[in-house]
Amino acid sequence: MKIISERAVKKDGIISLLKAKKNEVQQQGMRDANVRDCAAIMKYFAFLEEELKKPDHGLDEFSGSQKVAAFRATGDKFVSLSFEAISSIGPNGAVIHYAPKGDGTAGKMNAD
């Protein structure tokens, strides 16, 4: 037995539409948050550039994800991460939403 007929029309609800529409203050807040996050990521990249030159740097996917989280946490408006950093290299590089573990299985970073 069919519950919905072919004539049924799927329509977005008003709540979804209202949540999707952002006013100027919300839009500016998103832009400002993006600038702050990009600044943290650039600090992380600068750190990596120097650290990876050292042959005994010891960085792996997990320690890299912890370091970028630490740079983000220094922001004046930081509350929490919205999700774990996706820090992956080598065979893990193509794993969607990969989150390295601190159990010794994380791939080692290199300067290549």
N, CA, C and O of each residue as an XYZ file, in Angstrom:
448
protein
N       0.832     -1.181      0.000
C       0.000      0.000      0.000
C       0.877      1.246      0.000
O       1.780      1.368      0.828
N       0.619      2.166     -0.918
C       1.359      3.414     -1.002
C       0.746      4.439     -0.058
O      -0.458      4.691     -0.089
N       1.597      5.024      0.780
C       1.103      6.045      1.715
C       1.124      7.424      1.051
O       0.228      8.239      1.272
N       2.154      7.677      0.236
C       2.282      8.977     -0.433
C       2.005      8.775     -1.919
O       2.579      7.889     -2.552
N       1.156      9.574     -2.446
C       0.822      9.445     -3.875
C       1.853     10.167     -4.732
O       2.673     10.932     -4.225
N       1.803      9.914     -6.032
C       2.702     10.581     -6.973
C       2.433     12.083     -7.032
O       3.280     12.838     -7.510
N       1.300     12.518     -6.569
C       0.950     13.940     -6.608
C       1.502     14.712     -5.415
O       1.383     15.936     -5.364
N       2.105     14.007     -4.452
C       2.649     14.678     -3.273
C       3.786     15.609     -3.685
O       4.564     15.298     -4.587
N       3.867     16.730     -3.026
C       4.908     17.720     -3.310
C       5.783     17.857     -2.069
O       5.292     18.118     -0.971
N       7.076     17.677     -2.263
C       8.006     17.857     -1.148
C       8.365     19.339     -1.095
O       8.756     19.925     -2.105
N       8.234     19.923      0.052
C       8.490     21.348      0.195
C       9.308     21.571      1.459
O       9.054     20.954      2.493
N      10.299     22.465      1.364
C      11.087     22.802      2.541
C      10.206     23.507      3.561
O       9.330     24.297      3.210
N      10.453     23.207      4.814
C       9.700     23.845      5.891
C      10.199     25.253      6.162
O      11.337     25.583      5.829
N       9.383     26.062      6.747
C       9.728     27.456      7.042
C      10.905     27.547      8.007
O      11.714     28.468      7.897
N      11.017     26.614      8.949
C      12.119     26.645      9.922
C      13.459     26.494      9.208
O      14.399     27.236      9.492
N      13.552     25.551      8.294
C      14.796     25.357      7.540
C      15.158     26.608      6.756
O      16.320     27.014      6.721
N      14.174     27.207      6.138
C      14.427     28.426      5.358
C      14.882     29.567      6.251
O      15.809     30.293      5.891
N      14.255     29.744      7.408
C      14.640     30.820      8.320
C      16.049     30.597      8.877
O      16.804     31.555      9.039
N      16.406     29.354      9.169
C      17.731     29.059      9.689
C      18.806     29.267      8.620
O      19.944     29.613      8.940
N      18.449     29.057      7.366
C      19.407     29.195      6.272
C      19.692     30.655      5.944
O      20.775     30.976      5.455
N      18.752     31.528      6.201
C      18.916     32.946      5.871
C      19.658     33.647      7.005
O      19.227     33.593      8.157
N      20.756     34.295      6.688
C      21.571     34.979      7.683
C      21.469     36.486      7.488
O      21.495     36.984      6.363
N      21.353     37.204      8.605
C      21.334     38.665      8.511
C      22.774     39.173      8.423
O      23.715     38.383      8.494
N      22.946     40.463      8.271
C      24.281     41.041      8.070
C      25.195     40.789      9.269
O      26.385     40.533      9.085
N      24.675     40.853     10.469
C      25.491     40.603     11.662
C      25.983     39.161     11.668
O      27.153     38.911     11.960
N      25.110     38.213     11.352
C      25.505     36.805     11.295
C      26.525     36.563     10.181
O      27.487     35.817     10.364
N      26.309     37.192      9.037
C      27.241     37.036      7.923
C      28.620     37.580      8.291
O      29.640     36.959      7.990
N      28.647     38.743      8.942
C      29.933     39.326      9.343
C      30.606     38.450     10.388
O      31.827     38.292     10.379
N      29.813     37.882     11.289
C      30.367     36.980     12.292
C      31.031     35.767     11.661
O      32.091     35.329     12.109
N      30.411     35.227     10.625
C      31.000     34.079      9.929
C      32.295     34.480      9.224
O      33.274     33.734      9.237
N      32.292     35.660      8.609
C      33.517     36.132      7.941
C      34.633     36.341      8.962
O      35.774     35.937      8.735
N      34.298     36.975     10.090
C      35.305     37.228     11.127
C      35.863     35.917     11.686
O      37.068     35.797     11.904
N      34.996     34.943     11.915
C      35.435     33.637     12.422
C      36.373     32.969     11.415
O      37.354     32.335     11.805
N      36.074     33.109     10.125
C      36.915     32.521      9.098
C      38.297     33.172      9.088
O      39.305     32.483      8.928
N      38.350     34.481      9.256
C      39.638     35.180      9.293
C      40.455     34.701     10.495
O      41.651     34.438     10.370
N      39.808     34.587     11.657
C      40.524     34.106     12.850
C      41.036     32.680     12.645
O      42.165     32.367     13.022
N      40.217     31.821     12.052
C      40.636     30.444     11.833
C      41.771     30.373     10.818
O      42.721     29.612     10.999
N      41.675     31.151      9.768
C      42.745     31.161      8.763
C      44.060     31.644      9.370
O      45.124     31.135      9.017
N      44.002     32.613     10.271
C      45.214     33.096     10.944
C      45.845     31.969     11.758
O      47.066     31.807     11.749
N      45.034     31.198     12.453
C      45.549     30.066     13.243
C      46.177     29.022     12.332
O      47.230     28.471     12.651
N      45.547     28.750     11.214
C      46.086     27.760     10.274
C      47.402     28.243      9.675
O      48.324     27.448      9.493
N      47.504     29.540      9.364
C      48.760     30.075      8.827
C      49.881     29.973      9.856
O      51.026     29.706      9.492
N      49.566     30.181     11.140
C      50.570     30.003     12.197
C      51.010     28.537     12.244
O      52.191     28.242     12.428
N      50.061     27.635     12.080
C      50.376     26.211     12.064
C      51.274     25.877     10.872
O      52.253     25.145     11.020
N      50.949     26.404      9.703
C      51.774     26.143      8.519
C      53.192     26.684      8.709
O      54.159     26.034      8.314
N      53.320     27.868      9.312
C      54.651     28.432      9.582
C      55.411     27.530     10.554
O      56.605     27.288     10.376
N      54.719     27.034     11.582
C      55.318     26.099     12.523
C      55.809     24.852     11.784
O      56.943     24.416     11.983
N      54.951     24.278     10.931
C      55.323     23.075     10.186
C      56.539     23.322      9.293
O      57.440     22.489      9.202
N      56.545     24.473      8.643
C      57.649     24.780      7.732
C      58.988     24.738      8.461
O      59.973     24.237      7.919
N      59.029     25.253      9.666
C      60.267     25.245     10.439
C      60.534     23.885     11.086
O      61.660     23.388     11.063
N      59.503     23.301     11.655
C      59.660     22.048     12.397
C      60.055     20.885     11.497
O      60.874     20.051     11.884
N      59.481     20.823     10.302
C      59.757     19.698      9.408
C      61.163     19.724      8.817
O      61.605     18.741      8.221
N      61.864     20.835      8.979
C      63.257     20.909      8.535
C      64.163     20.100      9.456
O      65.255     19.689      9.064
N      63.703     19.877     10.675
C      64.500     19.153     11.663
C      64.354     17.647     11.423
O      63.234     17.141     11.349
N      65.476     16.925     11.302
C      65.378     15.486     11.032
C      64.718     14.693     12.165
O      64.182     13.611     11.927
N      64.752     15.210     13.370
C      64.186     14.496     14.517
C      62.921     15.176     15.048
O      62.674     15.176     16.254
N      62.130     15.750     14.153
C      60.977     16.544     14.583
C      59.919     15.736     15.325
O      59.259     16.278     16.212
N      59.737     14.484     14.999
C      58.792     13.634     15.714
C      57.323     13.910     15.442
O      56.464     13.354     16.126
N      57.011     14.742     14.473
C      55.610     15.045     14.184
C      54.936     13.906     13.436
O      55.509     13.308     12.525
N      53.725     13.625     13.835
C      52.905     12.677     13.107
C      51.510     13.286     12.966
O      51.269     14.412     13.401
N      50.605     12.542     12.362
C      49.249     13.059     12.137
C      48.590     13.511     13.438
O      47.926     14.547     13.476
N      48.773     12.738     14.494
C      48.128     13.055     15.764
C      48.725     14.318     16.387
O      47.988     15.225     16.774
N      50.052     14.379     16.486
C      50.659     15.573     17.100
C      50.389     16.809     16.252
O      50.258     17.913     16.782
N      50.304     16.627     14.926
C      49.943     17.751     14.055
C      48.541     18.244     14.332
O      48.300     19.450     14.377
N      47.608     17.315     14.519
C      46.227     17.718     14.796
C      46.130     18.410     16.147
O      45.341     19.340     16.314
N      46.930     17.959     17.118
C      46.945     18.601     18.435
C      47.524     20.012     18.355
O      47.053     20.926     19.031
N      48.550     20.179     17.522
C      49.195     21.493     17.393
C      48.265     22.499     16.721
O      48.162     23.639     17.173
N      47.589     22.094     15.650
C      46.678     23.039     14.987
C      45.522     23.384     15.922
O      45.040     24.517     15.911
N      45.072     22.433     16.725
C      44.021     22.715     17.710
C      44.523     23.728     18.736
O      43.779     24.615     19.154
N      45.780     23.595     19.138
C      46.355     24.540     20.107
C      46.432     25.943     19.521
O      46.149     26.917     20.217
N      46.813     26.061     18.240
C      46.846     27.384     17.608
C      45.444     27.979     17.542
O      45.268     29.174     17.778
N      44.459     27.167     17.228
C      43.077     27.656     17.179
C      42.612     28.098     18.567
O      41.905     29.097     18.699
N      43.007     27.360     19.591
C      42.554     27.637     20.960
C      43.099     28.947     21.523
O      42.572     29.459     22.511
N      44.141     29.492     20.911
C      44.706     30.747     21.414
C      43.865     31.955     21.005
O      44.097     33.061     21.494
N      42.902     31.760     20.123
C      42.060     32.867     19.670
C      41.211     33.435     20.796
O      40.756     32.694     21.667
N      40.995     34.741     20.783
C      40.272     35.408     21.862
C      38.797     35.023     21.935
O      38.182     35.176     22.990
N      38.226     34.537     20.867
C      36.817     34.149     20.876
C      36.624     32.630     20.787
O      35.512     32.145     20.574
N      37.722     31.892     20.954
C      37.656     30.439     20.856
C      36.802     29.862     21.986
O      36.965     30.232     23.148
N      35.893     28.955     21.636
C      35.078     28.248     22.616
C      35.430     26.762     22.582
O      35.751     26.166     23.610
N      35.368     26.176     21.393
C      35.727     24.774     21.227
C      35.871     24.488     19.739
O      35.459     25.285     18.896
N      36.453     23.352     19.434
C      36.534     22.926     18.041
C      35.165     22.432     17.602
O      34.454     21.798     18.381
N      34.796     22.715     16.373
C      33.521     22.205     15.870
C      33.646     20.744     15.463
O      32.652     20.019     15.434
N      34.867     20.308     15.148
C      35.151     18.905     14.838
C      36.655     18.706     14.943
O      37.416     19.673     14.927
N      37.077     17.467     15.049
C      38.501     17.165     15.127
C      39.192     17.568     13.834
O      38.601     17.514     12.755
N      40.449     17.970     13.956
C      41.225     18.306     12.765
C      41.392     17.050     11.906
O      41.646     15.960     12.419
N      41.246     17.221     10.612
C      41.479     16.128      9.681
C      42.953     16.234      9.291
O      43.305     16.964      8.365
N      43.794     15.514      9.990
C      45.241     15.569      9.816
C      45.676     14.212      9.298
O      45.816     13.261     10.067
N      45.892     14.123      7.982
C      46.206     12.820      7.406
C      47.244     12.939      6.305
O      47.307     13.933      5.581
N      48.056     11.891      6.200
C      49.086     11.827      5.163
C      49.186     10.391      4.673
O      48.622      9.475      5.272
N      49.909     10.208      3.579
C      50.155      8.866      3.058
C      48.878      8.090      2.820
O      47.939      8.613      2.220
N      48.827      6.840      3.282
C      47.649      6.003      3.029
C      46.370      6.523      3.676
O      45.270      6.165      3.257
N      46.511      7.359      4.689
C      45.330      7.932      5.341
C      44.841      9.210      4.655
O      43.773      9.725      4.986
N      45.616      9.716      3.708
C      45.318     10.993      3.065
C      43.978     11.055      2.360
O      43.403     12.135      2.231
N      43.470      9.929      1.902
C      42.202      9.919      1.169
C      41.024      9.483      2.031
O      39.906      9.351      1.533
N      41.268      9.258      3.325
C      40.196      8.804      4.207
C      39.357     10.016      4.626
O      39.862     10.943      5.259
N      38.098      9.994      4.271
C      37.210     11.113      4.575
C      37.001     11.205      6.084
O      36.732     10.203      6.746
N      37.128     12.404      6.613
C      36.937     12.679      8.045
C      37.840     11.830      8.935
O      37.448     11.420     10.027
N      39.037     11.578      8.459
C      40.009     10.805      9.225
C      40.420     11.578     10.470
O      40.726     12.767     10.384
N      40.432     10.932     11.605
C      40.894     11.524     12.855
C      41.993     10.629     13.418
O      41.715      9.508     13.845
N      43.246     11.111     13.426
C      44.337     10.281     13.925
C      44.211     10.035     15.428
O      43.637     10.842     16.160
N      44.747      8.928     15.862
C      44.729      8.554     17.274
C      46.137      8.705     17.859
O      47.130      8.625     17.136
N      46.209      8.918     19.139
C      47.495      9.048     19.821
C      48.023      7.721     20.305
O      48.656      7.650     21.359
N      47.774      6.674     19.554
C      48.163      5.327     19.972
C      49.371      4.769     19.213
O      49.638      3.568     19.257
N      50.096      5.644     18.521
C      51.273      5.205     17.777
C      51.002      4.770     16.357
O      51.936      4.411     15.639
N      49.749      4.790     15.928
C      49.420      4.355     14.566
C      49.384      5.510     13.569
O      49.248      5.275     12.368
N      49.501      6.753     14.039
C      49.410      7.913     13.152
C      50.630      7.966     12.237
O      51.751      7.675     12.654
N      50.391      8.341     10.991
C      51.472      8.453     10.015
C      52.441      9.576     10.367
O      52.031     10.639     10.834
N      53.737      9.331     10.138
C      54.771     10.332     10.419
C      54.809     11.377      9.315
O      54.717     11.042      8.134
N      54.943     12.632      9.693
C      55.024     13.719      8.713
C      56.442     13.839      8.202
O      57.403     13.576      8.925
N      56.564     14.244      6.936
C      57.876     14.522      6.386
C      57.818     15.796      5.563
O      56.733     16.297      5.268
N      58.955     16.313      5.197
C      59.026     17.599      4.509
C      58.788     17.484      3.011
O      58.794     18.505      2.324
N      58.580     16.299      2.483
C      58.375     16.127      1.033
C      57.040     16.647      0.581
O      56.719     16.576     -0.606
